[in-house]
């Protein structure tokens, strides 16, 4: 296995938005050391909280985002702790800071200790600007970044995506920017400063929404700017949900769907063969969407996801099962690829299945190891 960052020393002082950065570098061979103050950073304190209902989800989040890292406790308020950090910083190629964490407000001093390193600062809204000190959490960052506005249905309020999405998106962008700076540092010996705003990272990940405004002056909306055909949505079946796409522009999918329903003799066939379903404009209306849902679900509720999927494949209908998170663990393709790996958790003390690399390259470069996080 080729580990592109083998031998690269990284000091990680992050605790929320920046945790995934060190994890990604560690998977690629870097030696990542998590620097914690006495008593631990906030994420560790949450993972070891007395309240079991709060502790259990925090443990798995903590372990996932810190896998592959070592840890070291330093009292950076003491002369001894600062001297120890300065000694470590001398050999470090990357130092990761986060607003609210150790040394974030001492950037100049950190750069003095490591003039040839990449110092990456992660914060909700960046180091400067009118929102630099604004309070933030995953919900407010998803809202400020715009992803909540695009999530859900037009008829309902914006939705927060599940999981720590701000942390994951910020981590991916911050790792990319840091690796670009590191490439130059390793080649030239020059140090770099990288300032990462979580809100900006989220805003940059909104597919083509920004371009829609630039080129067409349209504000993208959840639900596809209201232009989605009545057939393009999730619909109930006997054991869950299926996704269907059968607009008139996909004639094969629509014709095959209607033909199948008619073949069964189901009453839904009488409705879907009416002339109004040939009107593409009418199919965009709220009335059409309501009628189509009621009509189709009277048919699909008779069948399971598997039965509908097999018929769809046979008939070339664009239809498939909507998976739950738990279904991913049993996905046959991921099993065939051996995508998940079993890893012994350090804090929880139990083996779990961890997802594999979030990217694919021409050579095997990724590997995960158990975290060596002290108690």
N, C-alpha and C positions, 0 to 999 in steps of 0.2 A: 504494500500500500504506500502511495506517495502522500506524505503529510506536508503540505506546502508551508505551514507555519511552525514546523518543528524547530525547537530551539528559541522561538520568540517568547520572551518573558512579558507577561501582561499583568498589571495590577488593577484589580477590579474593586472600586469603592462604591458601586451602584447598589440600589436596593429595590427599585421598582421598574421604571421605564427603561433602564439600561441593562437589566440583568441578562437579557437574551443575547446581548452583544458578546459578552465573554463566553457564553455557552457556545455560540457559533464558532468563535475562534478556537475554543478548546476542542471541538469536534474535528477541526482541521489541523490538530497537532500542537497548538500553542500551549505553553505552560502558564495557566491562568491561576493567579492567587487572589482570593477574595480577602480584602482587608476589612476587618470589623472592629468597632470600638468595644470596650468592655460592656457586656450585656447584649451585644449583637445589634445588627441593623434591624429596621422595622419588619422586614419580611421574615427574618428568623424568629423574632419575638412573636409574630403571628403564628408561625408554624409550631411553636412550643407553648402556646397560650394554655392557661388552665382550663378554659372552656372548650370541651371536646367538640361541640358543634361548630365552633369557629376554627378549631385547630385542624380537623381532618382535611378539609379542602385546601387549607393553606399549606399543609405539609406537602401534598402532591405538586402543587404549583411551585413551591419553594424548591423541591427536589428536581423538578423538570428544568427549571430555569437556571439552576446552579450545578447541574450534572457536569462532571469533568473538571471541576474547579477544586483547588486546594483552598484552605482558609487559614488565616493568621489573625490573631487578636492583637491590636496595638492601641495603646492609649495615646492618641495623637495630641492630647492636651498636655502631655508630659514631655520633658526634654528627651528622656530615653526613648519614648515612642516615636518622636519626630526624627531622632537620629537613626533609629532602626528603619523608618520609612525612607529616609534620604539614602541610606545604603542600598535598599532594594531598588529605589527609583534610578539609581546610577546605572543599573544593568537592564532596566526595563525598556522595551521598545514601544509599549502602549500603556497609557494610564487612563482609566475610565472613571469619570466623575459624574455625579448626579446632583441636581438641586435638592437640598435637604439632607444630603449625605456628607460624609467626612471630606474636608478640604475643598469643597466646591467653591467656597468664598475665598480661597487662598490660591487662586490660579497662578498668580505671578510667582509665588513661592514654589509651587509644584514644578513649574517650568524651569526654575532655577536649579532644582535638584535633578532634572532630567532634560537638559537642553536639546538632546538628540532623539527625543521620543515624540510620539504622537499623543497629544493630550486631548481626549475627546470628552466634551461636556454634553450631557443629556439633560433636558429640562422640558417642561410642558410647552413653553412658548419662546424658548431661546434665552440667551444671556442678556440681551438688550431689548429695548422697545417698551411700549406702554403696558404690555401684559407680562413682562418678565417676572414679576413677583405675584401674579394672580394665582389664587388657589385653583387646583385642578385635580380631577380623578379620571378614571377610565370613561365614565359617562360624559363628563363635560368635554373631554378631549375628543370623543367620538362626535359629539354635537358640534364643537368648534371646527373640527376638521372636515365635517360635512358627510361622513359616512352614515350617521344616524338619519340624516335627512333623506338618504337614498334607500333606507331599509324599511321594509314593511309595505303596507298597502296605502294607496292614496287616500282612502276613506278614513284611515286611522292616523294616530299620532306617529311621529318618527320613532324608530326603535333602536335601542342599544344592541349591538351584536354581542352574542354570549362570549364568555371567556375574557381574558385580559388582552383584548385586541390592540389597545394602544401600546402596550408593552411589546407585543409581537411585531407589529408594523414598525415601531420605532427601532426595535432591535435590528431588524433586517436592513433598514436604511442606514442606521448608524454603523453597522458592521461593514456595509459596502463602502461608505465614505471613509471609514477608518482604514480599511484595507488599501484603498487607493492612495491615501496619504502614506501608509506604511511602505508601500511599494517604493515610493520616492525616498523615504527615510532609509530603507535598507540599501538603496543604490547610492545615495549621496551623503548620508549622515546628517541631513538637515532635519530639524524638528518641525512639527506642525501642530497647529491648534484647530480642532474641529468642533463646531458649535451646532448641535442637533436639536431642533424643535420638534417635539412629538406632534403638535398640531399641524406643522408643515408636512411632516411625513405622511400623516393620514390624508391631508388634502391632495398630496401628490399621487395617492393610490386610488383615486376615484375613477378609474378607467378613463373614459373620454369626456367626463363631465366638464372639465375645464376647457377642453377644446370646443365643446358644444357652445359655451359662452363666447369664446374667442371668435369663432367663425360664424355662428348663427344667432348670437345674443339670446340663446334659450337657456333657461335654468332647468337642469335635469331634475326629474322627479322620480320617486319610487313608483313602480308600476310601469316604467317605460314611457314617461311623458304622456301617459294617457292614451297611447296609440296601440296598446296590446290587444290582439284579437281575442274574442270571447273564449276561444278554445285554448289559449296559451296560459295555463295556470296549473295549480295543484288541485286534485279532486279526490274525494273520499272513495275508498274501496272497502272490501270486507275486513282487511287486517291493517289498514293504514292509509297512506296517500300514494297517488301516482301523479307524475307530471305528464301533461299532454301538450303537444303543439300541432294543431291541425288547421291553420288559417287557409283561406282560399288560395293564397300564394303557394302553399304546399298542397297542391291538388291531389297528389298520390296519397298523402296522409289523411286528408279529409274524406276523399272518396272511399278509401279502404275502411275508414272508421264507420262511415254511414252504411256501407255495404254489409259490414259485419253485424251491426245492430239490426239491420233489416232482415238478414239471414236468420237471426235468432227468433224473429217474430215479436221482439219486445216493442212496447208502445212508444219508446223513445224514437223509433224509426219514423213514425208518423210525423213527429215534430221536425226532425232534422232533414227531412226531404221536402219541406215547404220551400217555396220560392224565395222567401226573405233571407234564407241562409246563403243565397248567392250574392247578396248585397254586401260588399266589403265594408262600406261605410257604416251600415246599420250594425254590423257585427262588432263595431267598436263601442257601441252605446252601452250604458248601464243596463238598460232593459234587456238587450241581447245577452249580456253576461249573466244576468240573473236567470233568465230562461234556460240558457245553455247549461248552467251549473245544475239547476234542478232536474233538467232532462237527462243529462249525462250521468249524474250520480244515481239516479233511479236505476240505471243500467249497471254501472261499475260496482255498486255496493253488493252485487251478487257474486263478485269474483275476488280472489286474492291478488296480491301484487304479482306473485309468480305467474298465475294464470293469465293475467292481463299482459304481462311482459312477454310471455311466450307467443300469445296471439299477435301482439304488436310486431314482434320480430318476423313472424311468418307472413304478416300482411303488409309490412313496410309502413307501419304507423309510428310516428314519432311519439313514443310513450314509454315510460319506465318508472321504476319504483323510486319513491322519495325515501332516502335512508335516514335513519336516526343515528345519533353519534355512536350508540352501542353497536349498530350494524357494521360500522367500519372495521371493528376488531375481527369480525367474521367474514369480511369480504374475500371471496375466493381468489381474486387477482392479487390482492395484497399478501394473502397467505402463500400463494405460489412464488411471489418475489421475495418471501421471507423479509417483508418490510419491517415488521415489528421485532424488537429485540428485548430479551428479558434482562432486567437490570436490578441488582440488589440495592434498595434505597437505604441511604445512610441514616437518615433521621427516623423514618417510619419503620425501618428494620424488616421490610418485606420485599419480595421480588415482584416487579410489575412489568408490563409490556410497554416499552418506549417506542415511539415512532422513529422511523429511519430518517435518512438525510432529506432535507426540504429542497433538494436540487439534484440534478443528474449531470455528471460530467463524463468525459471520454475515458477517464481513468478513475479507479477507486481512490478517493482522497478523504473519505469521511469515516470516522470511527468514534464510538462513544465509550466512555469508561465511567465507572462509579465515582461519584463525588467523594472527595476526602475532606468533607466539612466537619470540623470538630464540634463537639457538643457545646 
